[in-house]
């Protein structure tokens, strides 16, 4: 028995422990450097910056006028792609893309189930429609099973909504870095700074625009605490808090829920997504009472 116990004991000296710790530190540092390294498509002049965060490579484009009309072409003489900092919108879209194959698989499984059952609901609707056709003296058509159509990928937010959120984040950062605290717009206009078109006028315009966006966002509730949780840690999520957490805090909807003590629930995330879409549309100038194309 003693020999068996001794065989299971592994004696590790301090040098081996230090070597394992160094290997773990090297792996962690390599992961940080790997995440901070710009993609190969961008200019080699862009250095490694761990504090910059995630980076997204994009093809620079511009609209030029040609003999056949306006055209979108690649801009920039360098031949490299541009890089921008990734945010929560990029992460949520990537998560939706990874989940899309599973959505197609579930849709196909549901199609095969209905096909095995003989399409009872579809046949009932077809028979009901044909009864009306027969009563009107029309031509009766036989039932044809519907073909499978894979659901198309739809990003959580459209391009205009994403741009509105990014513009809001840039405007908030610009106002916060202006150094003007608790100053009225009238004081900024009456003060110096170059007169019309000066720094004070630019700060005043930014503050006005930011205040207008805050009004458009509103103070409504995105998720209310209907009943207290067991730990008492759930908090109410307002629309303004939701917008700030996503646009300024780079948090996904799941992270917003966890930050306020809620579970990562698909149904609740859909509710938050709807409120965030509405707020971003209002920030763009769209009204919830009117379709976007009629504004």
C-alpha positions in Angstrom: 0.0 0.0 0.0 2.8 2.4 0.9 4.5 1.8 -2.5 1.3 2.5 -4.4 0.8 5.8 -2.5 4.4 6.8 -3.2 4.0 6.1 -6.9 1.1 8.5 -7.2 3.0 11.4 -5.6 4.8 13.7 -8.0 7.5 15.9 -6.6 8.0 19.2 -8.4 10.8 21.5 -7.5 10.7 25.3 -7.5 12.4 25.6 -10.9 9.8 23.5 -12.6 7.0 25.6 -11.1 8.7 28.8 -12.3 9.2 27.3 -15.7 5.5 26.5 -16.0 4.6 30.0 -14.9 6.9 31.5 -17.4 5.4 29.4 -20.2 1.9 30.5 -19.2 3.0 34.2 -19.1 4.7 33.8 -22.5 1.5 32.3 -24.0 -0.6 35.1 -22.5 1.7 37.7 -23.9 1.7 36.0 -27.3 -2.1 36.0 -27.3 -2.1 39.8 -26.5 0.4 40.5 -29.3 -1.6 38.3 -31.8 -4.8 40.2 -31.1 -3.0 43.6 -31.3 -1.3 42.8 -34.6 -3.0 44.5 -37.6 -4.3 42.3 -40.4 -2.0 41.7 -43.4 -4.2 43.7 -45.7 -3.5 47.0 -44.0 -0.4 49.2 -44.3 2.8 47.9 -42.6 3.2 51.4 -41.1 0.4 50.6 -38.6 2.2 49.2 -35.6 1.2 46.8 -32.9 -0.9 48.5 -30.2 -2.5 46.3 -27.5 -4.5 49.2 -26.1 -6.2 49.8 -29.4 -8.4 46.7 -29.1 -9.9 44.7 -31.8 -9.3 45.9 -35.4 -11.4 45.5 -38.5 -9.9 45.8 -42.0 -12.0 47.6 -44.6 -11.6 48.4 -48.2 -11.5 52.3 -48.6 -14.1 53.4 -51.2 -15.2 56.6 -52.7 -17.8 57.8 -55.2 -16.5 59.2 -58.5 -18.4 60.6 -61.4 -17.8 58.9 -64.8 -19.4 59.1 -68.2 -21.9 56.4 -67.3 -22.8 58.0 -63.9 -21.5 57.8 -60.4 -19.4 54.8 -59.5 -18.0 53.4 -56.3 -14.3 52.7 -56.6 -11.4 51.9 -54.3 -9.9 55.1 -52.8 -6.3 55.7 -51.7 -3.1 55.3 -53.7 -1.4 53.1 -51.3 -3.2 49.9 -52.3 -3.7 48.9 -48.6 -6.9 48.5 -46.8 -7.8 50.8 -44.0 -8.2 49.6 -40.4 -10.7 50.7 -37.8 -11.3 49.8 -34.2 -13.9 47.1 -33.7 -16.9 47.6 -31.4 -19.9 45.9 -29.9 -21.8 46.1 -33.2 -19.0 44.1 -35.0 -19.0 41.5 -32.2 -22.8 41.1 -32.3 -22.8 40.7 -36.0 -20.1 38.1 -35.8 -22.0 36.2 -33.2 -25.1 36.3 -35.4 -23.1 35.0 -38.4 -21.8 32.1 -36.3 -25.3 31.3 -35.1 -26.8 31.4 -38.7 -25.8 27.8 -39.7 -27.6 26.5 -36.7 -30.7 28.5 -37.7 -30.6 26.9 -41.1 -30.2 23.5 -39.6 -33.3 24.0 -37.4 -35.3 25.3 -40.4 -34.3 22.3 -42.4 -35.2 19.9 -39.6 -38.6 21.6 -39.2 -39.1 21.3 -43.0 -38.3 17.6 -42.9 -40.6 17.1 -40.0 -43.5 18.7 -41.8 -42.7 16.8 -45.0 -42.8 13.5 -43.0 -46.2 14.5 -41.5 -47.6 15.1 -45.0 -48.0 18.9 -44.8 -51.3 18.8 -42.8 -51.6 22.5 -42.2 -50.5 23.4 -45.7 -53.0 21.0 -47.2 -55.8 22.3 -45.1 -55.1 25.9 -46.2 -54.9 24.7 -49.8 -58.2 22.8 -49.6 -59.9 25.8 -48.1 -58.6 28.0 -50.9 -59.7 25.5 -53.5 -63.2 25.4 -52.1 -63.5 29.1 -52.6 -62.2 28.7 -56.2 -64.6 25.8 -56.9 -67.5 27.9 -55.6 -66.5 30.7 -58.0 -66.2 28.4 -60.9 -62.5 28.6 -61.2 -59.8 26.1 -62.0 -58.9 23.6 -59.3 -55.2 23.1 -58.8 -53.6 20.1 -57.0 -51.5 20.6 -53.9 -47.8 21.0 -54.3 -45.5 20.8 -51.3 -43.5 23.9 -50.8 -39.8 23.9 -51.5 -37.2 24.4 -48.8 -35.9 28.0 -48.7 -33.0 28.5 -46.3 -33.4 31.6 -44.2 -31.2 34.5 -45.3 -28.7 36.1 -42.9 -30.0 39.4 -41.5 -27.6 41.4 -39.3 -28.9 42.4 -35.9 -28.7 46.1 -36.9 -28.7 47.7 -40.4 -25.9 49.9 -41.7 -27.7 53.1 -40.9 -28.3 52.1 -37.3 -24.7 51.0 -36.8 -23.4 54.3 -38.2 -25.8 56.3 -35.9 -24.4 54.4 -32.9 -20.8 55.0 -33.9 -21.5 58.7 -34.7 -23.0 59.0 -31.2 -20.0 57.5 -29.6 -17.6 59.8 -31.5 -19.7 62.8 -30.7 -19.8 61.9 -27.0 -16.0 61.4 -26.9 -15.4 64.7 -28.7 -17.6 66.6 -26.2 -16.1 64.9 -23.2 -12.5 65.7 -24.4 -13.3 69.3 -25.1 -12.6 70.3 -21.5 -15.8 72.2 -21.2 -17.6 71.1 -18.0 -20.9 72.5 -16.7 -20.8 75.5 -19.1 -23.9 76.9 -20.8 -24.1 77.2 -24.6 -24.6 81.0 -24.1 -21.3 81.3 -22.2 -19.5 79.4 -25.0 -21.0 81.7 -27.6 -20.2 84.9 -25.7 -16.7 83.9 -24.8 -13.6 84.1 -27.0 -12.1 81.5 -29.2 -11.9 82.9 -32.7 -15.5 84.2 -33.1 -17.7 82.6 -35.7 -16.3 79.2 -36.7 -13.9 79.1 -33.8 -13.3 76.4 -31.2 -16.0 77.6 -28.9 -18.6 77.6 -31.7 -17.6 74.0 -32.7 -17.9 72.8 -29.0 -21.3 74.6 -28.7 -22.6 72.9 -31.8 -21.4 69.5 -30.6 -23.0 70.0 -27.2 -26.3 71.1 -28.9 -26.3 68.0 -31.2 -25.5 65.7 -28.3 -28.3 67.2 -26.2 -30.7 66.7 -29.1 -29.6 63.0 -29.5 -30.3 62.5 -25.8 -33.8 63.9 -26.2 -34.3 61.6 -29.2 -33.1 58.5 -27.2 -35.6 59.3 -24.5 -35.9 58.2 -20.9 -38.1 55.1 -21.5 -37.6 51.7 -20.0 -36.1 48.9 -22.0 -36.4 46.3 -19.3 -38.2 46.8 -16.0 -37.9 44.8 -12.9 -41.3 43.1 -12.6 -40.4 41.0 -9.7 -37.2 41.1 -7.6 -34.6 38.4 -8.1 -33.5 36.1 -5.4 -30.2 38.0 -4.8 -31.9 41.3 -5.3 -29.3 42.4 -7.8 -31.5 43.0 -10.8 -31.8 46.7 -11.9 -34.0 48.5 -14.4 -32.5 49.1 -17.8 -33.5 52.4 -19.4 -33.2 53.0 -23.1 -30.5 55.6 -22.5 -28.5 53.2 -20.4 -28.9 50.5 -23.1 -27.6 52.9 -25.8 -24.7 54.1 -23.6 -23.7 50.5 -22.7 -23.6 49.4 -26.3 -22.4 52.5 -28.1 -20.0 53.9 -25.4 -19.2 50.9 -23.3 -18.8 48.4 -26.2 -21.0 45.8 -24.5 -23.1 43.3 -26.3 -26.7 42.8 -25.3 -25.8 39.7 -23.3 -23.2 41.7 -21.4 -25.7 44.5 -20.8 -28.1 41.9 -19.2 -25.4 40.4 -17.0 -24.2 43.9 -16.0 -27.6 44.7 -14.6 -28.2 41.3 -13.0 -30.3 39.6 -15.7 -29.8 36.2 -17.2 -28.6 35.8 -20.8 -32.1 35.1 -22.2 -32.8 35.0 -25.9 -36.3 36.5 -25.5 -35.1 39.3 -23.3 -32.3 40.1 -25.8 -34.8 40.3 -28.5 -36.7 42.9 -26.5 -33.6 44.9 -25.9 -32.6 44.7 -29.6 -36.0 46.1 -30.5 -35.6 49.0 -28.1 -32.0 49.7 -29.3 -33.1 49.6 -33.0 -35.9 52.1 -32.2 -33.5 54.4 -30.4 -30.9 54.3 -33.2 -33.6 55.1 -35.7 -34.8 58.1 -33.7 -31.2 59.3 -33.5 -31.1 59.2 -37.3 -34.3 61.3 -37.4 -36.8 58.6 -38.1 -40.1 58.6 -36.3 -41.6 55.4 -34.8 -45.0 56.5 -36.0 -44.0 56.6 -39.7 -42.2 54.2 -42.0 -38.6 55.1 -42.7 -39.2 55.7 -46.4 -41.9 58.3 -45.7 -39.9 60.5 -43.3 
